[in-house]
Amino acid sequence: MDNNVNVLDELNKGATMGMDAIKFVYDKVGDNVFKKVLDGEYRKYKEITDRIAVEYNKFSIMEPHSTNAMNKAMSWYGIQIRTMTDQSNEKISELLIQGTNMGIIEGVRLKNQNEKENLTPNVRQILDDFVAMQEDSVETLKKYL
């Protein structure tokens, strides 16, 4: 069952990082339609973190790991620098796609590493849903490039 906790921790880190990134760029977005898209993406991440929390409680009395302060600060700083001179939908979409692609890579890596491991069906489903959600997010954000 230890692999379940590790997978859930990693997924929660990825999902909270996605939520943080959306929060970091949200005030820079002037287009209300794009803001609604970001609201939808944020809700998808939140839904995943809620599902992770429910499942995590079956294995541990602790809370699932989230983005640590250093990574959060580095992400915030990177976004601030990259949007200093360009706050267009295209630039913000590009930054979010880059981060989302990292989440897809991590999710697929977790799937591959745990292909033969004893993950519970619920953890496996959250993992599959996380990767699918991220892939869908990339397609949604591509429209703003």
C-alpha positions in Angstrom: 0.0 0.0 0.0 3.0 2.3 0.3 3.0 2.9 -3.4 -0.5 4.2 -3.2 0.6 6.9 -0.7 3.6 7.8 -2.9 1.5 8.1 -6.1 -1.2 10.1 -4.3 1.5 12.5 -2.9 3.1 13.0 -6.3 -0.3 13.6 -7.9 -1.2 16.1 -5.2 2.0 18.0 -5.7 1.3 18.2 -9.4 -2.3 19.3 -9.0 -1.4 21.9 -6.3 1.3 23.2 -8.6 -1.2 23.6 -11.4 -3.6 25.4 -9.1 -0.8 27.7 -7.9 0.3 28.5 -11.5 -3.3 29.5 -12.4 -3.5 31.7 -9.3 -0.2 33.3 -10.2 -1.3 34.3 -13.7 -5.0 35.0 -13.1 -4.7 38.7 -12.3 -2.5 39.2 -15.4 -5.3 38.0 -17.7 -7.5 40.8 -19.1 -9.7 38.6 -21.3 -12.8 37.5 -19.4 -13.3 34.5 -21.7 -9.8 33.2 -21.0 -10.4 33.8 -17.3 -13.4 31.5 -17.4 -11.2 28.9 -19.1 -8.7 29.2 -16.3 -11.5 29.0 -13.7 -12.6 25.7 -15.3 -9.0 24.4 -15.3 -8.6 25.4 -11.7 -11.8 23.5 -10.8 -10.5 20.4 -12.5 -7.3 20.5 -10.4 -9.4 21.1 -7.3 -11.6 18.1 -8.0 -8.5 15.9 -8.4 -7.0 17.2 -5.0 -10.3 16.5 -3.3 -10.4 13.0 -4.7 -6.8 12.5 -3.6 -7.6 13.7 -0.1 -10.4 11.2 0.3 -8.3 8.3 -1.0 -5.2 9.4 1.0 -7.2 9.2 4.3 -7.6 5.4 3.7 -3.8 5.0 4.0 -2.6 7.7 6.3 -3.7 10.1 9.0 -1.4 12.7 7.5 -2.3 15.2 4.7 -1.1 14.5 1.2 2.1 16.4 0.3 1.6 19.6 -1.7 3.9 22.1 -3.4 6.7 23.1 -1.0 7.4 26.7 -0.3 10.6 26.8 -2.3 9.0 25.3 -5.4 6.0 27.6 -5.0 8.3 30.7 -4.8 10.4 29.6 -7.7 7.2 29.1 -9.8 5.8 32.5 -8.8 9.1 34.2 -9.6 9.5 32.4 -13.0 6.0 33.5 -14.0 6.6 37.1 -12.9 9.8 37.3 -14.9 8.3 35.6 -18.0 5.2 37.8 -18.0 6.9 41.1 -17.2 6.8 42.4 -20.7 4.2 40.1 -22.2 0.9 39.3 -20.5 -0.9 38.2 -23.6 -3.2 35.2 -23.7 -0.6 33.5 -25.9 2.2 34.0 -23.4 0.2 32.9 -20.4 -1.2 29.9 -22.3 2.3 28.9 -23.3 3.6 29.1 -19.7 0.6 27.0 -18.5 1.1 24.4 -21.3 4.8 24.1 -20.4 3.9 23.4 -16.7 1.0 21.1 -17.7 3.4 19.1 -20.0 5.7 18.5 -17.0 2.6 17.2 -15.1 1.8 14.8 -18.0 5.4 13.5 -18.0 5.3 12.9 -14.2 1.9 11.3 -14.4 2.9 8.9 -17.2 6.2 8.2 -15.4 4.1 7.2 -12.3 1.8 5.0 -14.5 4.8 3.3 -16.0 6.6 2.8 -12.7 3.5 1.4 -11.1 2.3 -0.7 -13.9 2.9 -3.9 -12.1 2.6 -2.6 -8.6 -0.2 -3.1 -6.3 -2.1 0.2 -6.6 -5.7 0.1 -5.5 -8.3 0.5 -8.3 -9.2 4.0 -6.9 -5.6 5.2 -6.9 -5.1 3.9 -10.4 -8.2 5.7 -11.6 -7.1 9.0 -10.0 -3.8 8.6 -11.7 -5.4 7.9 -15.1 -7.8 10.7 -14.7 -5.0 13.1 -13.7 -3.1 12.3 -16.9 -6.2 12.6 -19.0 -7.2 15.9 -17.4 -3.7 17.3 -18.1 -3.8 16.2 -21.7 -7.2 17.8 -22.1 -5.9 21.0 -20.5 -3.1 21.2 -23.0 -5.7 20.9 -25.9 -7.8 23.6 -24.3 -4.9 26.0 -23.8 -3.5 25.4 -27.3 -6.5 27.4 -28.6 -5.0 30.5 -27.0 -1.5 30.2 -28.5 
